Amino acid sequence: MSLIRTIATAGRVLAQIRHDPRTIALLLLVPALLIGLVAWIFSDTEVFGDIGPAMIALFPFIVMFLVTSIATLRERRSGTLERLLSMPMGKGDFLLGYALAFGLLAIAQTAVAVSFAIWVCGLEITGSIWLLFAVAVADALLGTALGLLASAFARTEFQVVQFMPLLVLPQILLCGIFLPRDQLPEVLETISEWLPLSFAIDALQAVADDSESTEWIVSKLLVIIAWIVGSIVLGAITLRRRTP
């Protein structure tokens, strides 16, 4: 792998997205608007204070998964990947370039979503806002990495969407939003303890409540990072040059 080729790939992706205002709006504004919608729904209750940190994890995660997976698959279906790999570029350069490009977008997306949740929707954060931001960025990067992994297996955009019930929806159902994980059936609780979105929500909730030590939160963050790295590596191994 080459750092220069990775950066060049990231620059090309960002240049393409810059000319696509709809994708920019989807990435930067939709998570914040959805968080605002949830806050509005529960405006007369204290529910948003309890689930707000989970929403910061949930919506950017979903949006980054969808946009990254479809954009990467479209690159392969158009034959662009095959042309790039005929030059001195490896699969790792390609995926890391995409991860870098969408990682930068994830940082911007998270900044908008976290700022909107705190200063517009009134979400109270007792702990460090910077630590909250770091975990939220890692969560958005997790969506990016899983999107890259899904695009490596899928053949069409429709198949990418079909990966949501496999990679995304089980995590949403088991992460503790609908029911505390310790109240789940024992088998489901065990599964939930290994899902990366559960780590992200636990860490964000702990920062919001200032209920755990920084070391505990960092340990959760490291697990999320391990999932990100593992997903990108597996995606690079399984990525096909072109979808038939």
KEMARMI-797695 format. One record per residue: x, y, z of N, C-alpha, C, CB in turn; residue in three letters; residue number from 1. Coordinates in steps of 0.001 Angstrom, whole numbers, m for minus. Glycine has a CB too. Example, Ala and Ser with C-alpha at 12.3 -4.5 7.8 and 13.67 -1.06 7.14 Angstrom:
# KEMARMI-797695
[[13190,m5690,7800],[12300,m4500,7800],[13200,m3300,7800],[11308,m4473,9046],"ALA",1] [[12850,m2250,7080],[13670,m1060,7140],[12900,30,7870],[14084,m598,5725],"SER",2] 
# end
This chain:
# KEMARMI-797695
[[849,m1206,0],[0,0,0],[879,1248,0],[m958,10,1235],"MET",1] [[352,2306,m579],[1095,3557,m710],[264,4702,m134],[1459,3835,m2197],"SER",2] [[901,5506,718],[207,6648,1303],[m209,7646,229],[1094,7333,2343],"LEU",3] [[645,7844,m768],[352,8805,m1834],[m890,8365,m2607],[1563,8949,m2793],"ILE",4] [[m959,7069,m2956],[m2117,6571,m3707],[m3392,6622,m2860],[m1862,5130,m4188],"ARG",5] [[m3240,6364,m1586],[m4402,6434,m691],[m4942,7858,m623],[m4031,5938,723],"THR",6] [[m4045,8822,m459],[m4463,10227,m384],[m5052,10689,m1711],[m3275,11125,6],"ILE",7] [[m4463,10219,m2820],[m4990,10587,m4137],[m6408,10049,m4326],[m4068,10056,m5253],"ALA",8] [[m6644,8818,m3874],[m7989,8239,m3955],[m8972,9037,m3113],[m7974,6772,m3500],"THR",9] [[m8560,9398,m1903],[m9428,10190,m1031],[m9747,11539,m1665],[m8770,10393,342],"ALA",10] [[m8742,12164,m2268],[m8967,13450,m2919],[m9941,13346,m4073],[m7664,14021,m3407],"GLY",11] [[m9838,12269,m4844],[m10755,12073,m5966],[m12185,11879,m5471],[m10321,10868,m6811],"ARG",12] [[m12361,11095,m4417],[m13695,10858,m3866],[m14304,12157,m3342],[m13635,9810,m2742],"VAL",13] [[m13515,12931,m2622],[m14020,14192,m2078],[m14375,15170,m3195],[m12984,14822,m1137],"LEU",14] [[m13588,15151,m4279],[m13886,16024,m5412],[m15217,15640,m6057],[m12754,15962,m6450],"ALA",15] [[m15474,14341,m6153],[m16756,13893,m6716],[m17922,14295,m5824],[m16753,12373,m6914],"GLN",16] [[m17765,14105,m4521],[m18854,14426,m3598],[m19115,15924,m3560],[m18533,13915,m2192],"ILE",17] [[m18066,16723,m3748],[m18231,18174,m3722],[m19210,18648,m4792],[m16883,18859,m3911],"ARG",18] [[m19307,17910,m5887],[m20218,18276,m6973],[m21575,17580,m6840],[m19590,17930,m8320],"HIS",19] [[m21831,16984,m5698],[m23102,16282,m5474],[m23758,16860,m4219],[m22880,14728,m5329],"ASP",20] [[m24476,17968,m4350],[m25051,18633,m3166],[m26050,17771,m2413],[m25725,19913,m3577],"PRO",21] [[m26735,16861,m3098],[m27709,16011,m2408],[m27000,15077,m1426],[m28536,15190,m3428],"ARG",22] [[m25889,14504,m1859],[m25128,13627,m971],[m24553,14412,194],[m24005,12923,m1739],"THR",23] [[m24080,15611,m61],[m23549,16454,1013],[m24636,16752,2037],[m22976,17768,444],"ILE",24] [[m25825,17090,1542],[m26934,17371,2446],[m27309,16132,3246],[m28144,17882,1666],"ALA",25] [[m27333,14973,2588],[m27658,13726,3281],[m26652,13441,4378],[m27705,12557,2296],"LEU",26] [[m25373,13633,4078],[m24326,13321,5041],[m24308,14291,6215],[m22984,13326,4357],"LEU",27] [[m24412,15569,5921],[m24188,16576,6960],[m25448,16979,7717],[m23579,17792,6349],"LEU",28] [[m26588,16993,7038],[m27785,17570,7650],[m28791,16541,8150],[m28456,18464,6671],"LEU",29] [[m28936,15422,7448],[m29993,14473,7800],[m29844,13924,9218],[m30001,13327,6812],"VAL",30] [[m28650,13496,9670],[m28565,13010,11064],[m28992,14058,12086],[m27144,12565,11371],"PRO",31] [[m28558,15301,11888],[m28939,16359,12818],[m30447,16601,12796],[m28195,17651,12483],"ALA",32] [[m31034,16584,11604],[m32478,16804,11503],[m33266,15675,12157],[m32889,16942,10042],"LEU",33] [[m32777,14453,12015],[m33459,13324,12655],[m33350,13410,14175],[m32873,11991,12159],"LEU",34] [[m32178,13825,14652],[m32027,14036,16098],[m32994,15123,16564],[m30559,14424,16453],"ILE",35] [[m33113,16192,15778],[m34047,17251,16119],[m35482,16762,16116],[m33898,18404,15161],"GLY",36] [[m35821,15872,15189],[m37177,15324,15136],[m37477,14509,16398],[m37356,14446,13874],"LEU",37] [[m36521,13695,16823],[m36711,12904,18047],[m36877,13832,19256],[m35509,11937,18268],"VAL",38] [[m36042,14876,19316],[m36155,15837,20421],[m37504,16528,20413],[m35041,16877,20344],"ALA",39] [[m38012,16831,19235],[m39316,17488,19114],[m40438,16563,19571],[m39560,17937,17666],"TRP",40] [[m40349,15276,19170],[m41370,14305,19548],[m41502,14215,21068],[m41039,12926,18963],"ILE",41] [[m40347,14236,21751],[m40345,14081,23206],[m40096,15410,23920],[m39286,13065,23624],"PHE",42] [[m40527,16502,23290],[m40233,17832,23835],[m40883,18083,25183],[m40679,18890,22870],"SER",43] [[m42014,17431,25463],[m42725,17656,26728],[m42377,16607,27786],[m44229,17655,26486],"ASP",44] [[m41359,15814,27520],[m40950,14772,28462],[m39440,14859,28675],[m41357,13354,27943],"THR",45] [[m38936,13984,29507],[m37497,13906,29739],[m36875,12745,28975],[m37208,13766,31229],"GLU",46] [[m37619,12180,28042],[m37146,10997,27321],[m35914,11317,26483],[m38255,10440,26427],"VAL",47] [[m35909,12487,25830],[m34787,12805,24957],[m33480,12870,25736],[m35035,14126,24239],"PHE",48] [[m33537,13314,26972],[m32329,13336,27783],[m31758,11951,28006],[m32608,13986,29105],"GLY",49] [[m32642,10935,27984],[m32198,9557,28195],[m31707,8908,26904],[m33328,8730,28787],"ASP",50] [[m32382,9199,25780],[m32044,8512,24532],[m31228,9378,23583],[m33303,8062,23839],"ILE",51] [[m31035,10644,23919],[m30286,11534,23035],[m28904,11018,22668],[m30151,12870,23673],"GLY",52] [[m28089,10560,23637],[m26769,10026,23268],[m26857,8845,22305],[m26019,9601,24515],"PRO",53] [[m27882,7997,22463],[m28055,6873,21543],[m28389,7364,20140],[m29155,5933,22048],"ALA",54] [[m29148,8445,20035],[m29488,8996,18719],[m28239,9551,18025],[m30560,10103,18857],"MET",55] [[m27325,10127,18807],[m26069,10622,18236],[m25275,9475,17639],[m25231,11351,19304],"ILE",56] [[m25402,8294,18228],[m24724,7120,17683],[m25473,6537,16496],[m24561,6063,18758],"ALA",57] [[m26787,6500,16594],[m27589,5735,15649],[m27660,6351,14253],[m28969,5581,16187],"LEU",58] [[m28057,7615,14157],[m28330,8193,12846],[m27078,8378,11979],[m29012,9517,13022],"PHE",59] [[m25970,8914,12506],[m24765,8978,11671],[m24275,7592,11244],[m23656,9703,12420],"PRO",60] [[m24398,6611,12120],[m24005,5241,11802],[m24760,4725,10585],[m24251,4322,13001],"PHE",61] [[m26087,4910,10573],[m26907,4419,9462],[m26598,5169,8168],[m28395,4553,9800],"ILE",62] [[m26526,6491,8253],[m26292,7296,7051],[m24930,6992,6434],[m26392,8789,7382],"VAL",63] [[m23896,6895,7255],[m22567,6606,6726],[m22516,5214,6106],[m21514,6730,7830],"MET",64] [[m23207,4256,6683],[m23246,2907,6112],[m23849,2945,4709],[m24057,1950,7020],"PHE",65] [[m24998,3597,4564],[m25688,3616,3280],[m24889,4352,2209],[m27050,4257,3435],"LEU",66] [[m24442,5554,2532],[m23753,6366,1529],[m22437,5718,1116],[m23499,7783,2067],"VAL",67] [[m21661,5241,2075],[m20365,4652,1759],[m20521,3388,925],[m19598,4341,3039],"THR",68] [[m21420,2504,1326],[m21566,1230,620],[m22043,1435,m815],[m22540,321,1366],"SER",69] [[m23020,2304,m1019],[m23543,2515,m2369],[m22523,3227,m3243],[m24846,3319,m2321],"ILE",70] [[m21825,4227,m2702],[m20826,4957,m3486],[m19681,4036,m3909],[m20278,6146,m2680],"ALA",71] [[m19224,3179,m3008],[m18119,2276,m3339],[m18551,1231,m4352],[m17588,1592,m2079],"THR",72] [[m19747,688,m4187],[m20234,m313,m5132],[m20405,290,m6523],[m21563,m907,m4645],"LEU",73] [[m20895,1502,m6592],[m21080,2169,m7892],[m19736,2348,m8594],[m21775,3544,m7710],"ARG",74] [[m18692,2592,m7823],[m17348,2718,m8377],[m16910,1407,m9032],[m16349,3127,m7279],"GLU",75] [[m17250,308,m8392],[m16849,m987,m8927],[m17701,m1382,m10127],[m16942,m2055,m7847],"ARG",76] [[m18990,m1134,m10067],[m19880,m1506,m11161],[m19600,m697,m12423],[m21326,m1320,m10742],"ARG",77] [[m19140,528,m12261],[m18840,1365,m13426],[m17529,978,m14096],[m18790,2822,m13019],"SER",78] [[m16745,107,m13461],[m15460,m287,m14022],[m14310,583,m13585],[m15535,m279,m15492],"GLY",79] [[m14591,1613,m12772],[m13526,2500,m12313],[m12492,1749,m11484],[m14110,3647,m11499],"THR",80] [[m12963,871,m10602],[m12029,115,m9769],[m11124,m757,m10620],[m12787,m747,m8761],"LEU",81] [[m11677,m1392,m11643],[m10870,m2255,m12502],[m9784,m1454,m13209],[m11755,m2969,m13531],"GLU",82] [[m10130,m251,m13656],[m9126,593,m14316],[m8057,1047,m13328],[m9796,1816,m14964],"ARG",83] [[m8485,1388,m12115],[m7522,1832,m11106],[m6562,715,m10709],[m8253,2346,m9872],"LEU",84] [[m7102,m506,m10575],[m6262,m1621,m10158],[m5364,m2133,m11279],[m7123,m2744,m9649],"LEU",85] [[m5613,m1691,m12521],[m4683,m2025,m13606],[m3423,m1178,m13521],[m5355,m1829,m14973],"SER",86] [[m3483,m121,m12697],[m2318,715,m12422],[m1711,256,m11096],[m2704,2243,m12376],"MET",87] [[m614,873,m10675],[4,432,m9405],[m821,845,m8181],[1419,1010,m9283],"PRO",88] [[m2014,272,m8073],[m2865,552,m6914],[m3428,m761,m6393],[m4014,1543,m7279],"MET",89] [[m3332,m967,m5106],[m3871,m2168,m4502],[m5266,m1944,m3956],[m2962,m2650,m3408],"GLY",90] [[m5902,m3058,m3595],[m7238,m2951,m3008],[m7195,m2175,m1697],[m7837,m4346,m2778],"LYS",91] [[m6121,m2360,m950],[m5984,m1639,308],[m5919,m137,98],[m4752,m2105,1042],"GLY",92] [[m5179,302,m951],[m5112,1733,m1265],[m6511,2282,m1569],[m4165,1981,m2467],"ASP",93] [[m7269,1495,m2343],[m8609,1935,m2737],[m9514,2077,m1527],[m9223,955,m3737],"PHE",94] [[m9586,1037,m686],[m10485,1079,457],[m10033,2090,1501],[m10593,m291,1082],"LEU",95] [[m8731,2183,1726],[m8245,3170,2695],[m8508,4590,2206],[m6744,2974,2958],"LEU",96] [[m8400,4799,893],[m8702,6119,337],[m10155,6483,558],[m8376,6162,m1151],"GLY",97] [[m11050,5521,318],[m12465,5760,587],[m12717,5983,2076],[m13307,4587,83],"TYR",98] [[m12052,5168,2903],[m12228,5319,4349],[m11749,6692,4812],[m11472,4211,5102],"ALA",99] [[m10645,7164,4251],[m10122,8479,4616],[m11078,9586,4188],[m8745,8700,3983],"LEU",100] [[m11579,9494,2949],[m12488,10524,2440],[m13764,10581,3266],[m12826,10263,967],"ALA",101] [[m14389,9435,3460],[m15633,9423,4215],[m15381,9622,5706],[m16379,8118,3979],"PHE",102] [[m14161,9313,6156],[m13819,9620,7536],[m13796,11121,7786],[m12475,9015,7888],"GLY",103] [[m13263,11877,6849],[m13276,13335,6978],[m14705,13868,6959],[m12454,13983,5851],"LEU",104] [[m15531,13276,6090],[m16934,13683,6060],[m17645,13292,7358],[m17647,13052,4852],"LEU",105] [[m17241,12142,7931],[m17842,11710,9197],[m17525,12688,10325],[m17350,10306,9570],"ALA",106] [[m16313,13244,10309],[m15947,14229,11323],[m16840,15465,11211],[m14461,14625,11183],"ILE",107] [[m17031,15940,9967],[m17895,17103,9760],[m19339,16778,10145],[m17827,17572,8290],"ALA",108] [[m19795,15593,9755],[m21155,15175,10086],[m21367,15114,11594],[m21458,13817,9461],"GLN",109] [[m20406,14540,12295],[m20520,14413,13743],[m20505,15777,14420],[m19391,13547,14288],"THR",110] [[m19665,16675,13917],[m19614,18019,14495],[m20976,18702,14393],[m18539,18868,13791],"ALA",111] [[m21637,18551,13240],[m22961,19156,13053],[m23983,18488,13965],[m23408,19047,11579],"VAL",112] [[m23973,17138,13994],[m24977,16405,14773],[m24829,16660,16273],[m24870,14905,14491],"ALA",113] [[m23591,16595,16779],[m23365,16802,18213],[m23696,18241,18602],[m21902,16470,18588],"VAL",114] [[m23262,19197,17800],[m23545,20607,18099],[m25040,20874,18094],[m22848,21524,17087],"SER",115] [[m25746,20308,17127],[m27193,20512,17041],[m27894,19893,18245],[m27749,19913,15735],"PHE",116] [[m27474,18670,18626],[m28108,17980,19750],[m27921,18755,21055],[m27538,16564,19894],"ALA",117] [[m26723,19324,21245],[m26420,19983,22521],[m26965,21402,22565],[m24915,20003,22762],"ILE",118] [[m26655,22191,21542],[m26951,23620,21627],[m28295,24036,21024],[m25870,24377,20955],"TRP",119] [[m28906,23155,20244],[m30228,23463,19700],[m31304,22627,20387],[m30254,23219,18184],"VAL",120] [[m31051,21328,20518],[m32047,20438,21114],[m31967,20394,22633],[m31884,19046,20564],"CYS",121] [[m30889,20942,23198],[m30788,21026,24643],[m30352,19756,25339],[m32070,21435,25183],"GLY",122] [[m29653,18860,24644],[m29167,17639,25276],[m28092,17995,26301],[m28611,16647,24215],"LEU",123] [[m28282,17558,27522],[m27335,17878,28590],[m26223,16845,28641],[m28051,17954,29947],"GLU",124] [[m24988,17338,28614],[m23803,16479,28678],[m23030,16845,29935],[m22904,16634,27394],"ILE",125] [[m22929,15893,30853],[m22224,16142,32103],[m20727,15957,31953],[m22746,15233,33187],"THR",126] [[m20325,14995,31131],[m18912,14696,30941],[m18267,15584,29894],[m18741,13255,30555],"GLY",127] [[m17138,15125,29378],[m16353,15890,28406],[m17007,15868,27027],[m14927,15335,28317],"SER",128] [[m17251,17049,26488],[m17820,17138,25142],[m16828,16608,24113],[m18210,18593,24811],"ILE",129] [[m15541,16843,24339],[m14530,16368,23392],[m14488,14845,23357],[m13147,16923,23760],"TRP",130] [[m14648,14214,24509],[m14686,12752,24550],[m15956,12238,23875],[m14607,12245,26008],"LEU",131] [[m17053,12940,24080],[m18295,12590,23389],[m18110,12679,21881],[m19442,13509,23838],"LEU",132] [[m17446,13738,21445],[m17203,13929,20013],[m16324,12808,19464],[m16543,15300,19753],"PHE",133] [[m15300,12407,20212],[m14385,11350,19758],[m15128,10030,19579],[m13224,11171,20759],"ALA",134] [[m15981,9694,20529],[m16741,8447,20421],[m17735,8528,19268],[m17477,8143,21741],"VAL",135] [[m18380,9675,19100],[m19351,9842,18015],[m18677,9730,16651],[m20062,11195,18138],"ALA",136] [[m17468,10283,16520],[m16725,10156,15261],[m16384,8694,14997],[m15435,11010,15295],"VAL",137] [[m15929,7992,16027],[m15599,6574,15868],[m16833,5780,15444],[m15022,6003,17178],"ALA",138] [[m17983,6133,15982],[m19222,5457,15620],[m19576,5703,14155],[m20365,5924,16523],"ASP",139] [[m19427,6938,13682],[m19683,7235,12268],[m18679,6509,11375],[m19619,8758,12014],"ALA",140] [[m17424,6431,11815],[m16417,5680,11060],[m16742,4192,11029],[m15029,5897,11663],"LEU",141] [[m17352,3703,12083],[m17796,2306,12099],[m18826,2066,10995],[m18391,1938,13480],"LEU",142] [[m19775,2993,10851],[m20734,2878,9758],[m20049,2888,8402],[m21748,4001,9830],"GLY",143] [[m19021,3729,8262],[m18254,3776,7016],[m17565,2441,6747],[m17213,4905,7068],"THR",144] [[m16897,1896,7765],[m16154,644,7595],[m17088,m516,7255],[m15360,320,8865],"ALA",145] [[m18226,m598,7930],[m19174,m1661,7622],[m19784,m1461,6238],[m20276,m1717,8684],"LEU",146] [[m19947,m208,5821],[m20421,63,4466],[m19423,m401,3420],[m20698,1545,4290],"GLY",147] [[m18139,m180,3667],[m17096,m666,2762],[m17104,m2187,2706],[m15714,m158,3206],"LEU",148] [[m17298,m2811,3859],[m17349,m4276,3898],[m18543,m4797,3113],[m17414,m4775,5348],"LEU",149] [[m19696,m4177,3293],[m20892,m4616,2568],[m20715,m4447,1064],[m22124,m3834,3041],"ALA",150] [[m20090,m3363,645],[m19909,m3119,m787],[m18972,m4135,m1419],[m19376,m1716,m1018],"SER",151] [[m18073,m4710,m615],[m17155,m5720,m1139],[m17886,m7009,m1493],[m16053,m6009,m125],"ALA",152] [[m19003,m7282,m833],[m19758,m8510,m1074],[m20919,m8302,m2036],[m20277,m9061,231],"PHE",153] [[m21518,m7116,m2025],[m22735,m6887,m2803],[m22435,m6772,m4290],[m23443,m5628,m2319],"ALA",154] [[m23437,m7113,m5103],[m23321,m6988,m6552],[m24117,m5797,m7094],[m23791,m8271,m7221],"ARG",155] [[m25161,m5394,m6390],[m26002,m4277,m6820],[m26321,m3398,m5623],[m27306,m4785,m7488],"THR",156] [[m26824,m2181,m5925],[m27234,m1284,m4860],[m28358,m1902,m4027],[m27679,57,m5439],"GLU",157] [[m29225,m2683,m4689],[m30307,m3331,m3958],[m29752,m4338,m2952],[m31272,m4025,m4931],"PHE",158] [[m28696,m5053,m3337],[m28092,m6001,m2410],[m27431,m5286,m1239],[m27072,m6870,m3133],"GLN",159] [[m26900,m4095,m1485],[m26327,m3320,m379],[m27389,m3028,669],[m25712,m2003,m895],"VAL",160] [[m28573,m2617,197],[m29665,m2342,1122],[m30043,m3612,1877],[m30886,m1776,370],"VAL",161] [[m29950,m4761,1197],[m30281,m6025,1850],[m29291,m6373,2959],[m30319,m7145,826],"GLN",162] [[m28111,m5791,2934],[m27145,m6043,3990],[m27530,m5329,5288],[m25757,m5604,3542],"PHE",163] [[m28433,m4351,5202],[m28842,m3648,6422],[m29471,m4586,7454],[m29823,m2541,6077],"MET",164] [[m30383,m5516,7042],[m30915,m6442,8044],[m29853,m7343,8660],[m31985,m7291,7428],"PRO",165] [[m28733,m7519,7982],[m27680,m8389,8499],[m26690,m7638,9376],[m26947,m9051,7356],"LEU",166] [[m26264,m6450,8932],[m25186,m5738,9619],[m25670,m4593,10501],[m24221,m5206,8611],"LEU",167] [[m26825,m4021,10198],[m27253,m2803,10885],[m28437,m3044,11819],[m27616,m1741,9870],"VAL",168] [[m29509,m3623,11306],[m30731,m3742,12107],[m30553,m4582,13376],[m31826,m4341,11266],"LEU",169] [[m29847,m5715,13342],[m29661,m6447,14608],[m28960,m5614,15678],[m28864,m7713,14360],"PRO",170] [[m28016,m4786,15250],[m27327,m3934,16221],[m28273,m2894,16812],[m26128,m3240,15565],"GLN",171] [[m29165,m2352,15971],[m30131,m1370,16467],[m31094,m2015,17469],[m30918,m748,15293],"ILE",172] [[m31541,m3231,17161],[m32502,m3903,18021],[m31898,m4335,19354],[m33070,m5100,17311],"LEU",173] [[m30595,m4643,19337],[m29969,m5221,20528],[m29073,m4257,21288],[m29173,m6417,20140],"LEU",174] [[m28984,m3005,20846],[m28022,m2084,21460],[m28537,m1431,22738],[m27649,m1013,20475],"CYS",175] [[m29799,m1683,23097],[m30327,m1150,24340],[m31245,50,24191],[m29217,m787,25210],"GLY",176] [[m31546,454,22962],[m32441,1596,22753],[m33872,1232,23126],[m32379,2074,21290],"ILE",177] [[m34330,79,22660],[m35721,m323,22884],[m35919,m982,24246],[m36171,m1275,21787],"PHE",178] [[m34904,m1696,24705],[m34977,m2385,25983],[m33569,m2484,26546],[m35627,m3795,25836],"LEU",179] [[m33375,m2148,27831],[m32037,m2288,28412],[m31473,m3682,28160],[m32076,m2002,29919],"PRO",180] [[m30197,m3747,27822],[m29620,m5024,27416],[m29657,m6067,28529],[m28198,m4820,26961],"ARG",181] [[m29605,m5622,29773],[m29644,m6597,30864],[m31037,m7198,31064],[m29182,m5946,32153],"ASP",182] [[m32045,m6682,30325],[m33384,m7259,30370],[m33681,m8141,29158],[m34414,m6155,30464],"GLN",183] [[m32735,m8253,28246],[m32901,m9116,27087],[m32769,m10582,27500],[m31867,m8765,25997],"LEU",184] [[m33321,m11504,26698],[m33036,m12917,26938],[m31526,m13164,26975],[m33695,m13790,25852],"PRO",185] [[m31117,m14137,27737],[m29690,m14327,28010],[m28854,m14450,26750],[m29490,m15551,28856],"GLU",186] [[m29346,m15209,25775],[m28589,m15389,24531],[m28438,m14066,23791],[m29278,m16423,23626],"VAL",187] [[m29530,m13301,23695],[m29478,m12016,22999],[m28597,m11020,23749],[m30889,m11445,22827],"LEU",188] [[m28636,m11073,25070],[m27772,m10184,25846],[m26303,m10487,25580],[m28075,m10314,27345],"GLU",189] [[m25969,m11761,25492],[m24588,m12152,25195],[m24164,m11665,23824],[m24429,m13667,25280],"THR",190] [[m25058,m11815,22839],[m24743,m11344,21487],[m24556,m9836,21488],[m25853,m11745,20494],"ILE",191] [[m25429,m9129,22189],[m25367,m7662,22198],[m24057,m7150,22782],[m26538,m7091,22990],"SER",192] [[m23475,m7905,23702],[m22236,m7483,24335],[m21055,m7465,23363],[m21924,m8390,25497],"GLU",193] [[m21211,m8122,22219],[m20131,m8175,21227],[m20371,m7260,20028],[m19953,m9593,20744],"TRP",194] [[m21504,m6609,19963],[m21827,m5774,18811],[m21226,m4378,18992],[m23360,m5685,18613],"LEU",195] [[m20581,m3840,17957],[m19867,m2562,18114],[m20771,m1382,18429],[m19099,m2261,16868],"PRO",196] [[m21990,m1376,17900],[m22890,m252,18189],[m23232,m197,19674],[m24181,m364,17356],"LEU",197] [[m23278,m1358,20336],[m23525,m1391,21778],[m22410,m683,22533],[m23660,m2839,22269],"SER",198] [[m21168,m895,22094],[m20032,m230,22733],[m20129,1282,22547],[m18700,m757,22157],"PHE",199] [[m20528,1704,21335],[m20629,3140,21060],[m21698,3796,21924],[m20935,3379,19581],"ALA",200] [[m22855,3165,22017],[m23944,3742,22803],[m23599,3738,24287],[m25251,2972,22560],"ILE",201] [[m22983,2660,24766],[m22561,2622,26171],[m21599,3761,26484],[m21902,1273,26500],"ASP",202] [[m20632,3973,25576],[m19625,5016,25801],[m20250,6405,25753],[m18504,4911,24760],"ALA",203] [[m21132,6640,24782],[m21776,7951,24678],[m22668,8225,25886],[m22598,8041,23387],"LEU",204] [[m23378,7205,26341],[m24232,7383,27508],[m23395,7656,28755],[m25114,6148,27719],"GLN",205] [[m22260,6974,28869],[m21385,7179,30019],[m20796,8590,30023],[m20262,6140,30020],"ALA",206] [[m20448,9094,28840],[m19931,10469,28761],[m21025,11461,29118],[m19378,10770,27348],"VAL",207] [[m22220,11239,28586],[m23325,12165,28853],[m23650,12227,30342],[m24570,11749,28063],"ALA",208] [[m23606,11080,31010],[m23949,11030,32440],[m22739,11224,33343],[m24609,9708,32767],"ASP",209] [[m21540,11172,32748],[m20297,11194,33519],[m20323,10092,34594],[m20087,12592,34173],"ASP",210] [[m20764,8895,34153],[m20973,7794,35089],[m19839,6786,35112],[m22240,7091,34759],"SER",211] [[m18879,6924,34179],[m17758,5988,34132],[m16462,6766,33980],[m17927,4973,32972],"GLU",212] [[m15353,6084,34289],[m14044,6727,34180],[m13645,6901,32722],[m12980,5911,34924],"SER",213] [[m12695,7801,32499],[m12192,8008,31140],[m11565,6736,30594],[m11171,9151,31111],"THR",214] [[m10875,5981,31450],[m10241,4738,31018],[m11281,3741,30529],[m9423,4128,32160],"GLU",215] [[m12414,3669,31219],[m13479,2750,30801],[m14027,3142,29441],[m14610,2728,31836],"TRP",216] [[m14234,4430,29242],[m14761,4916,27959],[m13755,4679,26845],[m15111,6413,28045],"ILE",217] [[m12476,4912,27116],[m11432,4686,26110],[m11369,3212,25730],[m10058,5161,26633],"VAL",218] [[m11587,2325,26692],[m11578,886,26379],[m12699,539,25399],[m11725,47,27674],"SER",219] [[m13863,1151,25565],[m14957,952,24615],[m14589,1517,23242],[m16250,1613,25135],"LYS",220] [[m13939,2667,23264],[m13517,3304,22013],[m12528,2429,21259],[m12893,4675,22294],"LEU",221] [[m11622,1782,21967],[m10636,908,21336],[m11302,m302,20681],[m9604,445,22366],"LEU",222] [[m12349,m809,21304],[m13080,m1924,20694],[m13724,m1491,19379],[m14157,m2460,21662],"VAL",223] [[m14301,m294,19371],[m14903,225,18137],[m13846,369,17048],[m15589,1584,18394],"ILE",224] [[m12677,890,17423],[m11589,1050,16460],[m11149,m305,15919],[m10397,1777,17105],"ILE",225] [[m11100,m1316,16776],[m10737,m2667,16330],[m11741,m3183,15299],[m10664,m3633,17534],"ALA",226] [[m13031,m2922,15517],[m14051,m3307,14551],[m13863,m2564,13222],[m15449,m3033,15120],"TRP",227] [[m13501,m1290,13297],[m13275,m504,12079],[m12126,m1089,11272],[m12982,968,12428],"ILE",228] [[m11013,m1333,11943],[m9835,m1879,11260],[m10147,m3257,10689],[m8630,m1960,12225],"VAL",229] [[m10789,m4113,11485],[m11111,m5455,11012],[m12027,m5440,9801],[m11750,m6251,12116],"GLY",230] [[m13012,m4539,9780],[m13945,m4456,8649],[m13233,m4011,7378],[m15091,m3489,8970],"SER",231] [[m12320,m3039,7508],[m11590,m2557,6330],[m10657,m3637,5797],[m10788,m1285,6670],"ILE",232] [[m9975,m4344,6689],[m9072,m5413,6267],[m9849,m6524,5564],[m8303,m5981,7475],"VAL",233] [[m10964,m6942,6155],[m11777,m7989,5536],[m12347,m7529,4204],[m12910,m8407,6471],"LEU",234] [[m12745,m6256,4125],[m13241,m5724,2862],[m12178,m5720,1786],[m13767,m4329,3056],"GLY",235] [[m10930,m5395,2149],[m9831,m5385,1181],[m9531,m6792,680],[m8572,m4772,1805],"ALA",236] [[m9675,m7777,1565],[m9396,m9160,1179],[m10449,m9694,219],[m9323,m10050,2414],"ILE",237] [[m11697,m9320,444],[m12810,m9892,m333],[m13248,m9033,m1504],[m13984,m10120,561],"THR",238] [[m12689,m7835,m1661],[m13129,m6919,m2721],[m12813,m7488,m4099],[m12463,m5543,m2556],"LEU",239] [[m13829,m7492,m4970],[m13628,m7918,m6351],[m13314,m6700,m7225],[m14881,m8670,m6884],"ARG",240] [[m12561,m6954,m8270],[m12178,m5844,m9159],[m13398,m5221,m9818],[m11196,m6331,m10235],"ARG",241] [[m14313,m6067,m10224],[m15494,m5554,m10912],[m16656,m6494,m10687],[m15228,m5374,m12420],"ARG",242] [[m17838,m5929,m10510],[m19022,m6746,m10346],[m19541,m7154,m11718],[m20107,m5994,m9545],"THR",243] [[m19697,m8477,m11962],[m20185,m8920,m13283],[m21635,m8514,m13517],[m20050,m10441,m13418],"PRO",244] 
# end
